[in-house]
Amino acid sequence: MNDEYQDLRRADVATVRGAIRRGDYDGHTAGLAPGRLQCNLVILPERYAIDFMRFCQRNPKPCPLVGVSETGDAMMHTLGADIDIRTDVPGYNVYRDGALAEQPADIARHWRDDLIAFALGCSFTFERALLQDGIPLRHIERNLTVPMYRTNLPAAPAGPFGGGLVVSMRAIAMDEVAKAGEISARYPLAHGAPVHAGRPEAIGIQDIDRPDWGDASEILAGETPVFWACGVTPQNAVIAAGLPFRITHTPGKMLITDVDEFAEVPVIQAEASRPAALAVPA
């Protein structure tokens, strides 16, 4: 799998999605198809769509909504010329009655005429810019999934959707924290600037070595944990809502679109993602 990942890191977006669609690649997508927007995925019955869209609108930093399918249409026409939401993600989670029921390689047999797919921007998009500016990312270097954590930071509720913010963490050199914040703030469709840096317990994370999703990543001397809003937040909200049926991507395994990562965004999202001054707590 590592050799295949390294080969795909040099491939264009059509080649990457083709490998995923055929079932030839089922790993994480960090570092793949540079320059293309990667997305989290939430698929819900139509009856919950309006409330979920309200939740995304009220929480644009963890839930930057970039695409919505037509009801019952598995093709994501606004995100690419040939994106089939049933096959073009490396891994899916299918939930029934509030519990994880399956993790299939595709969801063709689960697709229904009343389903709507929501694509939300992912932090993998801004990671390329960090790397290009000389900020290393350990999980990409070691072919791991970025660590993700539940926090005590609240999300604005909408209908049955609510719960706390989920964050992803990257260990950043202390003298590079401000630079990392400035770079990621350029990507409001990919969660924008960090929400916290420094002590994880300040946002309710008790054990940094035990992420709720993804792989643990060590923090070396001279580094500090930096936390970005994460697209698992809406997944958490859907879990809290107790819906009888839903589908998401497997964390770390994203939908890769044809959208340029510098695509223009609605004013409301750009404003919400404007960075505040970020400092490492003493």
DOLUMGU-490265 format. One record per residue (C-alpha): z, y, x; residue in one letter. Coordinates in nm, 4 decimals. Example, Ala and Ser with C-alpha at 12.3 -4.5 7.8 and 13.67 -1.06 7.14 Angstrom:
REM residues 2
c3:0.7800 | c2:-0.4500 | c1:1.2300 | resn:A .
c3:0.7140 | c2:-0.1060 | c1:1.3670 | resn:S .
//
This chain:
REM residues 282
c3:0.0000 | c2:0.0000 | c1:0.0000 | resn:M .
c3:0.0738 | c2:0.2438 | c1:0.2840 | resn:N .
c3:-0.2758 | c2:0.1983 | c1:0.4333 | resn:D .
c3:-0.4353 | c2:0.2543 | c1:0.0936 | resn:E .
c3:-0.2251 | c2:0.5668 | c1:0.0417 | resn:Y .
c3:-0.3311 | c2:0.7079 | c1:0.3770 | resn:Q .
c3:-0.6971 | c2:0.6399 | c1:0.2921 | resn:D .
c3:-0.6631 | c2:0.8137 | c1:-0.0446 | resn:L .
c3:-0.4997 | c2:1.1175 | c1:0.1169 | resn:R .
c3:-0.8421 | c2:1.1848 | c1:0.2704 | resn:R .
c3:-1.0343 | c2:1.1230 | c1:-0.0543 | resn:A .
c3:-1.1577 | c2:1.3641 | c1:-0.3214 | resn:D .
c3:-1.0069 | c2:1.3787 | c1:-0.6696 | resn:V .
c3:-1.2747 | c2:1.1624 | c1:-0.8338 | resn:A .
c3:-1.2198 | c2:0.8852 | c1:-0.5785 | resn:T .
c3:-0.8427 | c2:0.8994 | c1:-0.6231 | resn:V .
c3:-0.8586 | c2:0.8882 | c1:-1.0031 | resn:R .
c3:-1.1175 | c2:0.6126 | c1:-0.9860 | resn:G .
c3:-0.8850 | c2:0.3966 | c1:-0.7757 | resn:A .
c3:-0.6040 | c2:0.4589 | c1:-1.0238 | resn:I .
c3:-0.8234 | c2:0.3836 | c1:-1.3268 | resn:R .
c3:-0.9415 | c2:0.0547 | c1:-1.1782 | resn:R .
c3:-0.5849 | c2:-0.0472 | c1:-1.0990 | resn:G .
c3:-0.6510 | c2:-0.0439 | c1:-0.7245 | resn:D .
c3:-0.3698 | c2:0.2071 | c1:-0.6605 | resn:Y .
c3:-0.0355 | c2:0.2276 | c1:-0.8419 | resn:D .
c3:0.1790 | c2:0.4266 | c1:-0.5981 | resn:G .
c3:0.3107 | c2:0.7823 | c1:-0.5989 | resn:H .
c3:0.0645 | c2:1.0720 | c1:-0.5924 | resn:T .
c3:0.2396 | c2:1.3181 | c1:-0.3579 | resn:A .
c3:-0.0125 | c2:1.4493 | c1:-0.1068 | resn:G .
c3:-0.3196 | c2:1.3140 | c1:-0.2897 | resn:L .
c3:-0.6196 | c2:1.5259 | c1:-0.3973 | resn:A .
c3:-0.5086 | c2:1.8463 | c1:-0.2211 | resn:P .
c3:-0.5956 | c2:2.1638 | c1:-0.4074 | resn:G .
c3:-0.5859 | c2:1.9943 | c1:-0.7502 | resn:R .
c3:-0.3130 | c2:2.0489 | c1:-1.0047 | resn:L .
c3:-0.0927 | c2:1.7438 | c1:-1.0619 | resn:Q .
c3:0.0832 | c2:1.6984 | c1:-1.3934 | resn:C .
c3:0.3754 | c2:1.5290 | c1:-1.5581 | resn:N .
c3:0.2913 | c2:1.3475 | c1:-1.8801 | resn:L .
c3:0.4627 | c2:1.3249 | c1:-2.2175 | resn:V .
c3:0.2965 | c2:1.1486 | c1:-2.5121 | resn:I .
c3:0.4521 | c2:1.1862 | c1:-2.8587 | resn:L .
c3:0.3658 | c2:1.1259 | c1:-3.2242 | resn:P .
c3:0.2160 | c2:1.4350 | c1:-3.3867 | resn:E .
c3:0.5208 | c2:1.4951 | c1:-3.6082 | resn:R .
c3:0.7210 | c2:1.6055 | c1:-3.3001 | resn:Y .
c3:0.4477 | c2:1.8139 | c1:-3.1355 | resn:A .
c3:0.5401 | c2:2.1622 | c1:-3.2585 | resn:I .
c3:0.9064 | c2:2.1306 | c1:-3.1601 | resn:D .
c3:0.8090 | c2:1.9944 | c1:-2.8198 | resn:F .
c3:0.5683 | c2:2.2822 | c1:-2.7610 | resn:M .
c3:0.8500 | c2:2.5225 | c1:-2.8517 | resn:R .
c3:1.0735 | c2:2.3493 | c1:-2.5978 | resn:F .
c3:0.8082 | c2:2.3965 | c1:-2.3281 | resn:C .
c3:0.7558 | c2:2.7619 | c1:-2.4230 | resn:Q .
c3:1.1296 | c2:2.8301 | c1:-2.4007 | resn:R .
c3:1.1619 | c2:2.6498 | c1:-2.0670 | resn:N .
c3:0.8450 | c2:2.7412 | c1:-1.8743 | resn:P .
c3:0.9903 | c2:2.6811 | c1:-1.5275 | resn:K .
c3:1.0639 | c2:2.3066 | c1:-1.5710 | resn:P .
c3:0.7975 | c2:2.2658 | c1:-1.8423 | resn:C .
c3:0.4823 | c2:2.4581 | c1:-1.7423 | resn:P .
c3:0.2473 | c2:2.3362 | c1:-2.0156 | resn:L .
c3:-0.1086 | c2:2.3186 | c1:-1.8831 | resn:V .
c3:-0.2860 | c2:2.0847 | c1:-2.1248 | resn:G .
c3:-0.2565 | c2:1.9341 | c1:-2.4730 | resn:V .
c3:-0.4871 | c2:1.6693 | c1:-2.6144 | resn:S .
c3:-0.6318 | c2:1.6616 | c1:-2.9632 | resn:E .
c3:-0.4421 | c2:1.4302 | c1:-3.1982 | resn:T .
c3:-0.5533 | c2:1.0738 | c1:-3.1314 | resn:G .
c3:-0.7962 | c2:1.1739 | c1:-2.8545 | resn:D .
c3:-0.7091 | c2:1.0139 | c1:-2.5201 | resn:A .
c3:-0.9478 | c2:1.2360 | c1:-2.3220 | resn:M .
c3:-0.7922 | c2:1.5467 | c1:-2.1653 | resn:M .
c3:-1.1010 | c2:1.7659 | c1:-2.1985 | resn:H .
c3:-0.9436 | c2:2.0908 | c1:-2.0759 | resn:T .
c3:-0.8203 | c2:1.9366 | c1:-1.7489 | resn:L .
c3:-1.1333 | c2:1.7623 | c1:-1.6255 | resn:G .
c3:-1.4741 | c2:1.6213 | c1:-1.7059 | resn:A .
c3:-1.3569 | c2:1.2604 | c1:-1.7364 | resn:D .
c3:-0.9806 | c2:1.2193 | c1:-1.7676 | resn:I .
c3:-0.8634 | c2:0.9305 | c1:-1.9829 | resn:D .
c3:-0.4885 | c2:0.9604 | c1:-2.0375 | resn:I .
c3:-0.4672 | c2:0.5861 | c1:-2.1107 | resn:R .
c3:-0.5758 | c2:0.4751 | c1:-1.7630 | resn:T .
c3:-0.5699 | c2:0.7635 | c1:-1.5146 | resn:D .
c3:-0.1990 | c2:0.7684 | c1:-1.4259 | resn:V .
c3:-0.0644 | c2:0.5176 | c1:-1.1665 | resn:P .
c3:0.2314 | c2:0.4129 | c1:-1.3828 | resn:G .
c3:0.3628 | c2:0.4618 | c1:-1.7361 | resn:Y .
c3:0.6975 | c2:0.4274 | c1:-1.9107 | resn:N .
c3:0.6829 | c2:0.3141 | c1:-2.2743 | resn:V .
c3:0.9992 | c2:0.3742 | c1:-2.4772 | resn:Y .
c3:1.0885 | c2:0.2206 | c1:-2.8121 | resn:R .
c3:1.4001 | c2:0.3052 | c1:-3.0126 | resn:D .
c3:1.5464 | c2:0.5081 | c1:-2.7289 | resn:G .
c3:1.5102 | c2:0.2414 | c1:-2.4580 | resn:A .
c3:1.2565 | c2:0.1730 | c1:-2.1856 | resn:L .
c3:1.0474 | c2:-0.1150 | c1:-2.3203 | resn:A .
c3:0.7601 | c2:-0.1518 | c1:-2.0725 | resn:E .
c3:0.6125 | c2:-0.0080 | c1:-1.7532 | resn:Q .
c3:0.2442 | c2:-0.0952 | c1:-1.7897 | resn:P .
c3:-0.0388 | c2:-0.0065 | c1:-1.5542 | resn:A .
c3:-0.2312 | c2:0.1446 | c1:-1.8466 | resn:D .
c3:-0.1521 | c2:0.2264 | c1:-2.2092 | resn:I .
c3:-0.4823 | c2:0.1370 | c1:-2.3792 | resn:A .
c3:-0.3148 | c2:-0.1082 | c1:-2.6150 | resn:R .
c3:-0.0353 | c2:0.1364 | c1:-2.6940 | resn:H .
c3:-0.2618 | c2:0.4257 | c1:-2.7901 | resn:W .
c3:-0.2518 | c2:0.5347 | c1:-3.1574 | resn:R .
c3:-0.4388 | c2:0.7802 | c1:-3.3772 | resn:D .
c3:-0.1281 | c2:0.9959 | c1:-3.4268 | resn:D .
c3:-0.0458 | c2:1.0494 | c1:-3.0583 | resn:L .
c3:-0.0711 | c2:1.3776 | c1:-2.8665 | resn:I .
c3:-0.0586 | c2:1.3984 | c1:-2.4862 | resn:A .
c3:0.1084 | c2:1.6927 | c1:-2.3099 | resn:F .
c3:0.0365 | c2:1.7648 | c1:-1.9429 | resn:A .
c3:0.2919 | c2:1.9748 | c1:-1.7543 | resn:L .
c3:0.2542 | c2:2.1129 | c1:-1.4040 | resn:G .
c3:0.4158 | c2:1.9274 | c1:-1.1148 | resn:C .
c3:0.5764 | c2:2.0383 | c1:-0.7882 | resn:S .
c3:0.3447 | c2:1.8127 | c1:-0.5879 | resn:F .
c3:0.0885 | c2:2.0911 | c1:-0.6165 | resn:T .
c3:0.2860 | c2:2.3454 | c1:-0.4130 | resn:F .
c3:0.3865 | c2:2.0909 | c1:-0.1496 | resn:E .
c3:0.0465 | c2:2.1194 | c1:0.0150 | resn:R .
c3:0.1021 | c2:2.4926 | c1:0.0641 | resn:A .
c3:0.4420 | c2:2.4268 | c1:0.2220 | resn:L .
c3:0.2878 | c2:2.1772 | c1:0.4613 | resn:L .
c3:0.0052 | c2:2.4130 | c1:0.5506 | resn:Q .
c3:0.2601 | c2:2.6807 | c1:0.6364 | resn:D .
c3:0.4405 | c2:2.4458 | c1:0.8720 | resn:G .
c3:0.7278 | c2:2.3402 | c1:0.6462 | resn:I .
c3:0.7606 | c2:1.9592 | c1:0.6772 | resn:P .
c3:0.8361 | c2:1.7409 | c1:0.3768 | resn:L .
c3:1.0179 | c2:1.4224 | c1:0.4681 | resn:R .
c3:0.9296 | c2:1.2211 | c1:0.1582 | resn:H .
c3:0.5565 | c2:1.2690 | c1:0.2254 | resn:I .
c3:0.5954 | c2:1.1896 | c1:0.5960 | resn:E .
c3:0.7741 | c2:0.8646 | c1:0.5049 | resn:R .
c3:0.5631 | c2:0.7746 | c1:0.1975 | resn:N .
c3:0.8574 | c2:0.8040 | c1:-0.0423 | resn:L .
c3:0.9013 | c2:0.9486 | c1:-0.3913 | resn:T .
c3:1.0735 | c2:1.2876 | c1:-0.3950 | resn:V .
c3:1.4416 | c2:1.2587 | c1:-0.5051 | resn:P .
c3:1.5219 | c2:1.3947 | c1:-0.8525 | resn:M .
c3:1.8602 | c2:1.4694 | c1:-1.0088 | resn:Y .
c3:2.0213 | c2:1.5558 | c1:-1.3387 | resn:R .
c3:2.2145 | c2:1.8851 | c1:-1.3269 | resn:T .
c3:2.4589 | c2:2.0867 | c1:-1.5341 | resn:N .
c3:2.2049 | c2:2.3687 | c1:-1.5707 | resn:L .
c3:2.1148 | c2:2.4028 | c1:-1.9414 | resn:P .
c3:1.7696 | c2:2.4045 | c1:-2.0978 | resn:A .
c3:1.6966 | c2:2.6105 | c1:-2.4096 | resn:A .
c3:1.6811 | c2:2.3683 | c1:-2.7073 | resn:P .
c3:1.4056 | c2:2.3412 | c1:-2.9676 | resn:A .
c3:1.4344 | c2:2.1160 | c1:-3.2700 | resn:G .
c3:1.5585 | c2:1.7762 | c1:-3.1499 | resn:P .
c3:1.4782 | c2:1.8564 | c1:-2.7849 | resn:F .
c3:1.7436 | c2:1.9803 | c1:-2.5449 | resn:G .
c3:1.9600 | c2:1.8649 | c1:-2.2563 | resn:G .
c3:2.0018 | c2:1.9758 | c1:-1.8983 | resn:G .
c3:1.7618 | c2:2.0756 | c1:-1.6253 | resn:L .
c3:1.6334 | c2:1.8054 | c1:-1.3878 | resn:V .
c3:1.5567 | c2:1.9168 | c1:-1.0325 | resn:V .
c3:1.3656 | c2:1.7767 | c1:-0.7363 | resn:S .
c3:1.5074 | c2:1.8200 | c1:-0.3857 | resn:M .
c3:1.3522 | c2:1.8815 | c1:-0.0463 | resn:R .
c3:1.5505 | c2:1.9255 | c1:0.2756 | resn:A .
c3:1.4406 | c2:2.2572 | c1:0.4301 | resn:I .
c3:1.5416 | c2:2.4164 | c1:0.7598 | resn:A .
c3:1.7922 | c2:2.6920 | c1:0.6837 | resn:M .
c3:1.5779 | c2:2.9606 | c1:0.8421 | resn:D .
c3:1.2786 | c2:2.8498 | c1:0.6310 | resn:E .
c3:1.4438 | c2:2.8602 | c1:0.2852 | resn:V .
c3:1.3273 | c2:3.2116 | c1:0.1969 | resn:A .
c3:0.9754 | c2:3.1307 | c1:0.3172 | resn:K .
c3:0.9663 | c2:2.8117 | c1:0.1081 | resn:A .
c3:1.0753 | c2:3.0130 | c1:-0.1950 | resn:G .
c3:0.8055 | c2:3.2744 | c1:-0.1423 | resn:E .
c3:0.5337 | c2:3.0126 | c1:-0.1012 | resn:I .
c3:0.6268 | c2:2.8018 | c1:-0.4032 | resn:S .
c3:0.6605 | c2:3.1153 | c1:-0.6209 | resn:A .
c3:0.2814 | c2:3.1503 | c1:-0.5969 | resn:R .
c3:0.2465 | c2:2.8370 | c1:-0.8109 | resn:Y .
c3:0.3975 | c2:2.9063 | c1:-1.1552 | resn:P .
c3:0.2056 | c2:2.6085 | c1:-1.2994 | resn:L .
c3:0.3934 | c2:2.3928 | c1:-1.0469 | resn:A .
c3:0.7479 | c2:2.5143 | c1:-1.1276 | resn:H .
c3:0.7384 | c2:2.8233 | c1:-0.9081 | resn:G .
c3:1.0289 | c2:2.9260 | c1:-0.6862 | resn:A .
c3:1.3422 | c2:2.7107 | c1:-0.6319 | resn:P .
c3:1.6324 | c2:2.7329 | c1:-0.8750 | resn:V .
c3:1.9066 | c2:2.6591 | c1:-0.6201 | resn:H .
c3:1.9680 | c2:2.6054 | c1:-0.2490 | resn:A .
c3:2.2765 | c2:2.4720 | c1:-0.0752 | resn:G .
c3:2.5737 | c2:2.2944 | c1:-0.2268 | resn:R .
c3:2.4474 | c2:2.0320 | c1:-0.4751 | resn:P .
c3:2.7858 | c2:2.0093 | c1:-0.6516 | resn:E .
c3:2.7385 | c2:2.3702 | c1:-0.7659 | resn:A .
c3:2.4718 | c2:2.2458 | c1:-1.0085 | resn:I .
c3:2.6480 | c2:1.9230 | c1:-1.1034 | resn:G .
c3:2.5057 | c2:1.6821 | c1:-0.8439 | resn:I .
c3:2.7978 | c2:1.4799 | c1:-0.7133 | resn:Q .
c3:2.6179 | c2:1.2469 | c1:-0.4701 | resn:D .
c3:2.3034 | c2:1.3754 | c1:-0.3026 | resn:I .
c3:2.2415 | c2:1.0279 | c1:-0.1582 | resn:D .
c3:2.2048 | c2:0.8744 | c1:-0.5053 | resn:R .
c3:1.9191 | c2:1.0443 | c1:-0.6911 | resn:P .
c3:1.8660 | c2:0.9656 | c1:-1.0588 | resn:D .
c3:1.4955 | c2:0.9119 | c1:-0.9878 | resn:W .
c3:1.2919 | c2:0.8724 | c1:-0.6705 | resn:G .
c3:1.4117 | c2:0.7849 | c1:-0.3219 | resn:D .
c3:1.7080 | c2:0.9267 | c1:-0.1309 | resn:A .
c3:1.6091 | c2:1.1647 | c1:0.1495 | resn:S .
c3:1.8359 | c2:1.2451 | c1:0.4420 | resn:E .
c3:1.9373 | c2:1.6026 | c1:0.5238 | resn:I .
c3:1.9457 | c2:1.6623 | c1:0.8980 | resn:L .
c3:2.1490 | c2:1.9092 | c1:1.0994 | resn:A .
c3:2.0149 | c2:2.2595 | c1:1.0500 | resn:G .
c3:1.8703 | c2:2.1750 | c1:0.7096 | resn:E .
c3:1.9906 | c2:2.2435 | c1:0.3565 | resn:T .
c3:1.8928 | c2:2.0877 | c1:0.0223 | resn:P .
c3:1.6622 | c2:2.3095 | c1:-0.1825 | resn:V .
c3:1.6124 | c2:2.2343 | c1:-0.5507 | resn:F .
c3:1.3127 | c2:2.3075 | c1:-0.7715 | resn:W .
c3:1.2884 | c2:2.2714 | c1:-1.1498 | resn:A .
c3:1.1330 | c2:1.9321 | c1:-1.2214 | resn:C .
c3:0.8942 | c2:1.7995 | c1:-1.4840 | resn:G .
c3:1.1305 | c2:1.5118 | c1:-1.5571 | resn:V .
c3:1.3256 | c2:1.7749 | c1:-1.7573 | resn:T .
c3:1.1053 | c2:1.7322 | c1:-2.0666 | resn:P .
c3:1.1290 | c2:1.3544 | c1:-2.0283 | resn:Q .
c3:1.5065 | c2:1.3913 | c1:-2.0327 | resn:N .
c3:1.4792 | c2:1.6112 | c1:-2.3430 | resn:A .
c3:1.2681 | c2:1.3500 | c1:-2.5178 | resn:V .
c3:1.5234 | c2:1.0820 | c1:-2.4301 | resn:I .
c3:1.8038 | c2:1.2993 | c1:-2.5717 | resn:A .
c3:1.6036 | c2:1.3453 | c1:-2.8916 | resn:A .
c3:1.6183 | c2:0.9702 | c1:-2.9580 | resn:G .
c3:1.2569 | c2:0.9379 | c1:-3.0701 | resn:L .
c3:1.1528 | c2:0.5915 | c1:-3.1894 | resn:P .
c3:0.8395 | c2:0.5903 | c1:-2.9718 | resn:F .
c3:0.7169 | c2:0.7862 | c1:-2.6712 | resn:R .
c3:0.5253 | c2:0.7409 | c1:-2.3470 | resn:I .
c3:0.5673 | c2:0.9212 | c1:-2.0151 | resn:T .
c3:0.4426 | c2:0.8795 | c1:-1.6619 | resn:H .
c3:0.6641 | c2:0.6933 | c1:-1.4175 | resn:T .
c3:0.8424 | c2:0.9644 | c1:-1.2122 | resn:P .
c3:0.6485 | c2:1.0367 | c1:-0.8949 | resn:G .
c3:0.3235 | c2:0.8937 | c1:-1.0346 | resn:K .
c3:0.1371 | c2:1.1911 | c1:-1.1780 | resn:M .
c3:-0.1828 | c2:1.2744 | c1:-1.3581 | resn:L .
c3:-0.4197 | c2:1.4402 | c1:-1.1096 | resn:I .
c3:-0.6485 | c2:1.6933 | c1:-1.2781 | resn:T .
c3:-0.9648 | c2:1.8778 | c1:-1.1802 | resn:D .
c3:-0.7849 | c2:2.2115 | c1:-1.2260 | resn:V .
c3:-0.7647 | c2:2.4341 | c1:-0.9184 | resn:D .
c3:-0.4039 | c2:2.4920 | c1:-0.8179 | resn:E .
c3:-0.4724 | c2:2.8673 | c1:-0.8126 | resn:F .
c3:-0.5809 | c2:2.8688 | c1:-1.1783 | resn:A .
c3:-0.4706 | c2:3.1708 | c1:-1.3785 | resn:E .
c3:-0.1672 | c2:3.1213 | c1:-1.6037 | resn:V .
c3:-0.0374 | c2:3.2909 | c1:-1.9209 | resn:P .
c3:0.1677 | c2:3.6040 | c1:-1.8572 | resn:V .
c3:0.4782 | c2:3.4515 | c1:-2.0123 | resn:I .
c3:0.4752 | c2:3.1706 | c1:-1.7526 | resn:Q .
c3:0.3947 | c2:3.3974 | c1:-1.4613 | resn:A .
c3:0.6807 | c2:3.6298 | c1:-1.5537 | resn:E .
c3:0.9272 | c2:3.3441 | c1:-1.6009 | resn:A .
c3:0.8406 | c2:3.2032 | c1:-1.2600 | resn:S .
c3:0.8774 | c2:3.5302 | c1:-1.0687 | resn:R .
c3:1.1178 | c2:3.4552 | c1:-0.7818 | resn:P .
c3:1.4612 | c2:3.5990 | c1:-0.7467 | resn:A .
c3:1.6213 | c2:3.6388 | c1:-0.4069 | resn:A .
c3:1.7214 | c2:3.2947 | c1:-0.2819 | resn:L .
c3:1.9966 | c2:3.2499 | c1:-0.0285 | resn:A .
c3:2.1825 | c2:2.9479 | c1:0.1016 | resn:V .
c3:2.5452 | c2:2.9595 | c1:-0.0198 | resn:P .
c3:2.7984 | c2:2.9670 | c1:0.2631 | resn:A .
//
